[in-house]
Amino acid sequence: MNKMATRTISLAVTSALAVSLAACSSGKNETKGNDSVGKKEPVTLTLLSHYAGAQEEKLKPYVDMWNKDHPDIQVKLEPVDFGELLKTIQAKQTAGQVADIMHIYSLWGGQLTKNKVLAEPPGDVTDDIKKNYPDASIKGASIGGKIYGFPTEVNAYALFYNKKMLKDAGFDNPPKTWDEMYNMAKALTKKDGSGKITQMGFGFSRGYASIVDQPFMSLMATAGGQLISDDLTKAQLDSDAGKKTMDFAAKFYKDGISDVSFSVAKTFPAEQTAMTIQAGWYAGSLQGTMKDAYKNIGTAPLPSPDGTKKGSVAYTWMWGVNNKSKHQKEAWEFLKWFNTVSVKDGLTPEGGFLLDAFNSLSTRKSDLDAKPIKDKLAGDTVLKTFVDALNYALPEPNPAAGTEIQDILFKQIESTWTGQTTPDAAVQAAQKDIQAKLAQ
């Protein structure tokens, strides 16, 4: 696409200016020292996101590029920590101090549209998104069938494994079935004389709801199931796929193959855990942490019960505009530039930012066709796993009670890992509570 032309501002001709111009023509310079008469103040847009610290530093050059070329529309960054983002959006909305542009986790979409926080995009934005993004990205940026913003971070889940640890244990390839995954994890797990795990064959990440729920839902997808129906009205955890997944995940902990106290976040990059399930962004984190040892990392589609079905869940972030913004037109102008215009080596600002900040990929077609990304995919089998997964991943459901439902599932899953409840009891309890939230 051609780069957006710089937007021009017409000067309002007031009667006072007309008088001063007439005075100038008669040789009297009565406007000296008052050259700003009639000029419009630039529009300032606030951009609220969780891109803080090093991520903000990667985002800022692109915003500076826009601000330099668009003196009439200036964008001001307002970063907050991820854990504070939703609360900040809600607090600002209540106080009437709304941010014009927001970076939104799609799970919050149902809640934010119900509360009339998100504005619907203009038609040209909707048409562009439909034409230029994969289905998983489009669905992730949609609420109730309507697109509400540009997809940004779109991450699917796959199996991360340590090639060296598997090879040392006699395995040439990663598992393709659930049984293979269990048996390989059992063979890879090592314990000391007291029975304490010193090397774990497989483990799930812990810490917060999404990092527990999304891998679980991805495994459930390989069994042919999904947590909530497409119309967001029915909980489906008590399906055959849901019950099988809860049993399978709990079995690693029940049988002593995995231990909740053996932190995957620390032990996988330290090459003390052999396999885990994570999203594509994790590759960039591992590269920074593991340095030369990163060469031992491999990825593969998630194992499925029979080894034939591919399944995953994709979660999405999107750029949206506040419904109460006084400058919605200008906000969408910036977002169109940021997400659609090629500014460097064929990449959009969004595509360049994701590559710079996370070593991850924009899902926009023009970004995926750009040389930097094609070169990267040609030599990076890890990234290719996750690009391929977007072709079959299910979008994470985003009902109005999405965050509450996420917490319900999180607590029940972890209760089976710690032995506080049985998988069957966890399924029934979560099914009942999730259905109640959907019915509200």
C-alpha positions as semicolon CSV with decimal commas, in nm:
position;residue;x (nm);y (nm);z (nm)
1;M;0,000;0,000;0,000
2;N;0,100;0,359;-0,052
3;K;0,193;0,546;0,261
4;M;-0,085;0,767;0,396
5;A;-0,053;1,124;0,285
6;T;-0,004;1,374;0,564
7;R;-0,339;1,500;0,673
8;T;-0,391;1,873;0,609
9;I;-0,581;2,114;0,828
10;S;-0,781;2,401;0,683
11;L;-0,749;2,734;0,861
12;A;-1,069;2,879;0,993
13;V;-1,106;3,231;0,857
14;T;-1,266;3,446;1,122
15;S;-1,384;3,801;1,089
16;A;-1,103;3,913;1,318
17;L;-0,845;3,755;1,087
18;A;-1,008;3,919;0,788
19;V;-0,971;4,254;0,958
20;S;-0,605;4,191;1,038
21;L;-0,532;4,084;0,682
22;A;-0,694;4,401;0,556
23;A;-0,476;4,597;0,795
24;C;-0,168;4,419;0,665
25;S;-0,259;4,516;0,311
26;S;-0,265;4,880;0,413
27;G;0,084;4,846;0,561
28;K;-0,016;4,815;0,928
29;N;0,117;4,494;1,089
30;E;-0,129;4,471;1,378
31;T;-0,095;4,091;1,405
32;K;0,274;4,097;1,491
33;G;0,339;3,869;1,790
34;N;0,002;3,692;1,739
35;D;0,078;3,456;1,451
36;S;-0,117;3,171;1,614
37;V;-0,455;3,338;1,555
38;G;-0,682;3,097;1,366
39;K;-0,459;2,790;1,403
40;K;-0,608;2,466;1,538
41;E;-0,444;2,289;1,825
42;P;-0,323;1,939;1,728
43;V;-0,535;1,645;1,837
44;T;-0,359;1,439;2,104
45;L;-0,452;1,071;2,126
46;T;-0,365;0,861;2,430
47;L;-0,264;0,502;2,360
48;L;-0,309;0,267;2,658
49;S;-0,129;-0,068;2,648
50;H;0,067;-0,319;2,855
51;Y;0,377;-0,246;2,651
52;A;0,592;-0,112;2,932
53;G;0,968;-0,101;2,989
54;A;1,171;-0,260;2,709
55;Q;0,856;-0,319;2,502
56;E;0,763;0,048;2,519
57;E;1,111;0,135;2,393
58;K;1,051;-0,086;2,088
59;L;0,709;0,070;2,024
60;K;0,816;0,433;2,069
61;P;1,017;0,472;1,743
62;Y;0,711;0,383;1,536
63;V;0,493;0,628;1,729
64;D;0,762;0,892;1,688
65;M;0,758;0,823;1,312
66;W;0,384;0,891;1,302
67;N;0,409;1,201;1,520
68;K;0,681;1,350;1,301
69;D;0,477;1,305;0,983
70;H;0,142;1,400;1,137
71;P;0,180;1,719;1,340
72;D;-0,197;1,759;1,354
73;I;-0,254;1,419;1,520
74;Q;-0,012;1,336;1,799
75;V;-0,007;1,001;1,982
76;K;0,098;0,978;2,346
77;L;0,194;0,641;2,496
78;E;0,046;0,541;2,830
79;P;0,194;0,205;2,942
80;V;0,079;-0,002;3,242
81;D;0,165;-0,351;3,364
82;F;-0,040;-0,633;3,213
83;G;-0,204;-0,714;3,546
84;E;-0,328;-0,354;3,573
85;L;-0,449;-0,301;3,217
86;L;-0,813;-0,410;3,245
87;K;-0,852;-0,239;3,582
88;T;-0,702;0,079;3,439
89;I;-0,939;0,075;3,142
90;Q;-1,237;0,031;3,375
91;A;-1,122;0,300;3,620
92;K;-1,060;0,553;3,344
93;Q;-1,400;0,478;3,194
94;T;-1,570;0,545;3,527
95;A;-1,372;0,863;3,587
96;G;-1,438;0,997;3,237
97;Q;-1,066;1,003;3,155
98;V;-1,080;0,753;2,871
99;A;-0,786;0,648;2,657
100;D;-0,856;0,698;2,285
101;I;-0,672;0,382;2,172
102;M;-0,650;0,063;2,377
103;H;-0,470;-0,267;2,343
104;I;-0,728;-0,528;2,437
105;Y;-0,698;-0,896;2,525
106;S;-0,979;-1,061;2,328
107;L;-1,105;-1,245;2,638
108;W;-1,210;-0,905;2,775
109;G;-1,400;-0,821;2,457
110;G;-1,738;-0,951;2,566
111;Q;-1,725;-0,758;2,891
112;L;-1,602;-0,437;2,725
113;T;-1,860;-0,440;2,447
114;K;-2,138;-0,516;2,695
115;N;-2,030;-0,206;2,888
116;K;-2,008;-0,006;2,561
117;V;-1,635;0,062;2,598
118;L;-1,529;-0,043;2,246
119;A;-1,628;0,148;1,933
120;E;-1,717;-0,038;1,614
121;P;-1,461;0,025;1,338
122;P;-1,548;0,208;1,016
123;G;-1,631;-0,009;0,715
124;D;-1,294;0,024;0,546
125;V;-1,121;-0,112;0,858
126;T;-1,358;-0,409;0,881
127;D;-1,315;-0,487;0,510
128;D;-0,937;-0,466;0,538
129;I;-0,926;-0,708;0,832
130;K;-1,152;-0,960;0,656
131;K;-0,927;-0,957;0,350
132;N;-0,586;-0,957;0,512
133;Y;-0,588;-1,180;0,823
134;P;-0,640;-1,555;0,881
135;D;-0,966;-1,682;1,022
136;A;-0,828;-1,739;1,372
137;S;-0,715;-1,376;1,390
138;I;-1,046;-1,242;1,260
139;K;-1,248;-1,448;1,509
140;G;-1,018;-1,346;1,791
141;A;-1,078;-0,977;1,716
142;S;-1,454;-1,026;1,694
143;I;-1,723;-1,017;1,959
144;G;-2,069;-1,146;1,882
145;G;-1,969;-1,189;1,519
146;K;-1,858;-0,824;1,481
147;I;-1,498;-0,716;1,430
148;Y;-1,387;-0,459;1,687
149;G;-1,024;-0,393;1,604
150;F;-0,699;-0,489;1,433
151;P;-0,559;-0,827;1,547
152;T;-0,211;-0,788;1,695
153;E;-0,056;-1,064;1,905
154;V;-0,215;-1,389;1,790
155;N;-0,064;-1,689;1,967
156;A;-0,149;-2,055;1,933
157;Y;-0,019;-2,340;2,152
158;A;0,214;-2,628;2,068
159;L;0,454;-2,868;2,238
160;F;0,798;-2,736;2,336
161;Y;1,057;-3,007;2,396
162;N;1,429;-3,039;2,461
163;K;1,581;-3,235;2,174
164;K;1,897;-3,323;2,366
165;M;1,708;-3,454;2,671
166;L;1,482;-3,668;2,452
167;K;1,776;-3,806;2,255
168;D;1,971;-3,888;2,572
169;A;1,671;-4,090;2,689
170;G;1,654;-4,279;2,357
171;F;1,378;-4,083;2,182
172;D;1,440;-3,957;1,828
173;N;1,111;-3,772;1,784
174;P;0,857;-3,587;1,998
175;P;0,535;-3,767;2,095
176;K;0,237;-3,777;1,860
177;T;-0,020;-3,941;2,089
178;W;-0,124;-3,881;2,450
179;D;0,003;-4,227;2,545
180;E;0,343;-4,158;2,388
181;M;0,360;-3,825;2,572
182;Y;0,282;-3,988;2,906
183;N;0,526;-4,278;2,859
184;M;0,807;-4,052;2,738
185;A;0,751;-3,814;3,031
186;K;0,765;-4,108;3,271
187;A;1,093;-4,231;3,120
188;L;1,243;-3,882;3,131
189;T;1,154;-3,809;3,494
190;K;1,434;-3,859;3,746
191;K;1,419;-3,860;4,128
192;D;1,671;-3,858;4,408
193;G;1,695;-4,112;4,689
194;S;1,414;-3,944;4,882
195;G;1,178;-3,954;4,586
196;K;1,209;-3,584;4,507
197;I;1,202;-3,497;4,137
198;T;1,533;-3,370;4,000
199;Q;1,436;-3,385;3,633
200;M;1,078;-3,367;3,507
201;G;0,965;-3,531;3,185
202;F;0,664;-3,305;3,134
203;G;0,502;-3,022;3,324
204;F;0,236;-2,755;3,282
205;S;0,314;-2,391;3,353
206;R;0,149;-2,234;3,656
207;G;0,096;-1,887;3,801
208;Y;-0,222;-1,738;3,658
209;A;-0,545;-1,842;3,491
210;S;-0,470;-1,808;3,119
211;I;-0,135;-1,986;3,134
212;V;-0,312;-2,287;3,291
213;D;-0,641;-2,278;3,098
214;Q;-0,516;-2,223;2,744
215;P;-0,286;-2,530;2,728
216;F;-0,571;-2,734;2,882
217;M;-0,819;-2,608;2,620
218;S;-0,562;-2,676;2,346
219;L;-0,530;-3,040;2,456
220;M;-0,909;-3,058;2,471
221;A;-0,917;-2,939;2,109
222;T;-0,693;-3,231;2,005
223;A;-0,960;-3,458;2,153
224;G;-1,225;-3,288;1,940
225;G;-1,379;-3,068;2,209
226;Q;-1,410;-2,705;2,310
227;L;-1,489;-2,542;2,644
228;I;-1,788;-2,333;2,530
229;S;-2,021;-2,365;2,231
230;D;-1,971;-2,137;1,931
231;D;-2,272;-1,928;2,027
232;L;-2,126;-1,879;2,379
233;T;-2,438;-2,017;2,551
234;K;-2,337;-2,368;2,660
235;A;-2,049;-2,499;2,872
236;Q;-1,905;-2,820;2,723
237;L;-1,646;-2,924;2,979
238;D;-1,856;-3,229;3,072
239;S;-1,822;-3,365;2,718
240;D;-1,622;-3,680;2,654
241;A;-1,330;-3,466;2,535
242;G;-1,343;-3,248;2,848
243;K;-1,347;-3,543;3,086
244;K;-1,062;-3,717;2,901
245;T;-0,850;-3,402;2,910
246;M;-0,902;-3,342;3,282
247;D;-0,809;-3,707;3,353
248;F;-0,503;-3,695;3,127
249;A;-0,364;-3,372;3,272
250;A;-0,415;-3,485;3,632
251;K;-0,253;-3,823;3,569
252;F;0,098;-3,673;3,541
253;Y;0,070;-3,534;3,895
254;K;-0,119;-3,826;4,044
255;D;0,145;-4,073;3,920
256;G;0,440;-3,865;4,040
257;I;0,569;-3,778;3,693
258;S;0,506;-3,406;3,748
259;D;0,518;-3,196;4,063
260;V;0,353;-2,856;4,114
261;S;0,654;-2,740;4,319
262;F;0,892;-2,807;4,029
263;S;0,856;-2,474;3,848
264;V;0,838;-2,518;3,471
265;A;0,905;-2,147;3,423
266;K;1,248;-2,198;3,579
267;T;1,331;-2,561;3,497
268;F;1,244;-2,578;3,127
269;P;1,496;-2,310;3,023
270;A;1,742;-2,465;3,271
271;E;1,705;-2,798;3,083
272;Q;1,560;-2,976;3,385
273;T;1,212;-3,022;3,235
274;A;1,195;-3,198;2,899
275;M;0,850;-3,106;2,765
276;T;0,584;-2,842;2,821
277;I;0,297;-2,673;2,638
278;Q;0,331;-2,304;2,559
279;A;0,237;-2,032;2,311
280;G;0,456;-1,903;2,031
281;W;0,584;-1,601;2,225
282;Y;0,771;-1,840;2,456
283;A;1,034;-1,902;2,187
284;G;1,158;-1,544;2,207
285;S;1,174;-1,565;2,586
286;L;1,376;-1,888;2,570
287;Q;1,622;-1,742;2,319
288;G;1,703;-1,461;2,558
289;T;1,729;-1,689;2,860
290;M;1,901;-1,997;2,719
291;K;2,151;-1,831;2,483
292;D;2,353;-2,105;2,306
293;A;2,149;-2,383;2,467
294;Y;1,843;-2,265;2,271
295;K;1,968;-2,488;1,987
296;N;1,834;-2,782;2,189
297;I;1,474;-2,655;2,171
298;G;1,224;-2,810;1,934
299;T;0,852;-2,764;1,880
300;A;0,579;-2,985;1,741
301;P;0,200;-2,990;1,709
302;L;0,032;-3,102;2,029
303;P;-0,011;-3,477;2,071
304;S;-0,369;-3,598;2,032
305;P;-0,543;-3,907;2,172
306;D;-0,504;-4,102;1,846
307;G;-0,212;-3,912;1,691
308;T;-0,407;-3,794;1,386
309;K;-0,607;-3,486;1,486
310;K;-0,439;-3,147;1,517
311;G;-0,571;-2,909;1,778
312;S;-0,483;-2,589;1,957
313;V;-0,635;-2,269;2,095
314;A;-0,534;-1,922;1,979
315;Y;-0,571;-1,616;2,192
316;T;-0,569;-1,271;2,040
317;W;-0,494;-0,913;2,133
318;M;-0,629;-0,627;1,928
319;W;-0,602;-0,253;1,886
320;G;-0,939;-0,092;1,954
321;V;-1,084;0,257;1,991
322;N;-1,277;0,382;2,291
323;N;-1,646;0,440;2,228
324;K;-1,627;0,758;2,442
325;S;-1,326;0,902;2,261
326;K;-1,388;1,248;2,115
327;H;-1,139;1,170;1,839
328;Q;-1,247;0,833;1,702
329;K;-1,183;0,932;1,339
330;E;-0,825;1,034;1,416
331;A;-0,770;0,722;1,630
332;W;-0,873;0,493;1,344
333;E;-0,647;0,692;1,108
334;F;-0,349;0,616;1,329
335;L;-0,444;0,249;1,364
336;K;-0,488;0,211;0,988
337;W;-0,138;0,349;0,938
338;F;0,010;0,137;1,217
339;N;-0,145;-0,188;1,094
340;T;-0,166;-0,155;0,715
341;V;0,109;0,072;0,578
342;S;0,450;-0,066;0,484
343;V;0,721;0,146;0,645
344;K;1,033;-0,074;0,640
345;D;1,134;-0,379;0,433
346;G;0,768;-0,449;0,351
347;L;0,664;-0,459;0,717
348;T;0,389;-0,254;0,876
349;P;0,475;-0,075;1,202
350;E;0,285;-0,352;1,386
351;G;0,478;-0,621;1,199
352;G;0,810;-0,453;1,271
353;F;0,724;-0,395;1,636
354;L;0,626;-0,759;1,702
355;L;0,944;-0,881;1,535
356;D;1,160;-0,629;1,726
357;A;0,998;-0,671;2,068
358;F;0,899;-1,038;2,081
359;N;1,065;-1,215;1,789
360;S;0,710;-1,304;1,688
361;L;0,505;-1,252;1,376
362;S;0,216;-1,037;1,270
363;T;-0,054;-1,246;1,100
364;R;-0,129;-0,980;0,837
365;K;-0,073;-1,122;0,487
366;S;0,156;-0,840;0,374
367;D;0,374;-0,884;0,683
368;L;0,398;-1,261;0,631
369;D;0,499;-1,194;0,269
370;A;0,768;-0,943;0,368
371;K;1,129;-1,052;0,319
372;P;1,236;-1,027;0,688
373;I;0,960;-1,266;0,792
374;K;1,003;-1,501;0,494
375;D;1,374;-1,522;0,572
376;K;1,301;-1,588;0,936
377;L;1,046;-1,862;0,866
378;A;1,280;-2,031;0,619
379;G;1,539;-2,079;0,891
380;D;1,323;-2,101;1,202
381;T;1,126;-2,424;1,236
382;V;1,005;-2,318;1,582
383;L;0,822;-2,014;1,447
384;K;0,683;-2,216;1,155
385;T;0,513;-2,454;1,401
386;F;0,307;-2,168;1,539
387;V;0,227;-2,007;1,204
388;D;0,097;-2,346;1,087
389;A;-0,105;-2,387;1,408
390;L;-0,306;-2,073;1,331
391;N;-0,460;-2,263;1,039
392;Y;-0,632;-2,511;1,271
393;A;-0,642;-2,342;1,614
394;L;-0,977;-2,259;1,773
395;P;-1,018;-1,900;1,894
396;E;-1,035;-1,861;2,271
397;P;-1,402;-1,796;2,359
398;N;-1,477;-1,444;2,483
399;P;-1,819;-1,430;2,654
400;A;-1,907;-1,131;2,871
401;A;-1,808;-1,329;3,182
402;G;-1,483;-1,449;3,019
403;T;-1,244;-1,354;3,300
404;E;-1,469;-1,510;3,566
405;I;-1,502;-1,830;3,363
406;Q;-1,126;-1,839;3,318
407;D;-1,080;-1,824;3,696
408;I;-1,336;-2,101;3,755
409;L;-1,157;-2,341;3,520
410;F;-0,813;-2,244;3,652
411;K;-0,903;-2,326;4,013
412;Q;-1,059;-2,662;3,927
413;I;-0,769;-2,772;3,705
414;E;-0,510;-2,690;3,970
415;S;-0,716;-2,862;4,240
416;T;-0,672;-3,191;4,049
417;W;-0,295;-3,135;4,020
418;T;-0,262;-3,083;4,394
419;G;-0,487;-3,382;4,473
420;Q;-0,754;-3,170;4,643
421;T;-1,028;-3,305;4,417
422;T;-1,082;-3,575;4,158
423;P;-1,091;-3,500;3,785
424;D;-1,458;-3,600;3,767
425;A;-1,554;-3,373;4,058
426;A;-1,354;-3,086;3,904
427;V;-1,533;-3,126;3,570
428;Q;-1,877;-3,128;3,731
429;A;-1,806;-2,828;3,955
430;A;-1,655;-2,620;3,676
431;Q;-1,929;-2,718;3,430
432;K;-2,200;-2,603;3,671
433;D;-2,031;-2,272;3,758
434;I;-1,936;-2,189;3,398
435;Q;-2,290;-2,257;3,277
436;A;-2,427;-2,032;3,550
437;K;-2,199;-1,748;3,436
438;L;-2,302;-1,795;3,072
439;A;-2,669;-1,776;3,173
440;Q;-2,634;-1,443;3,356
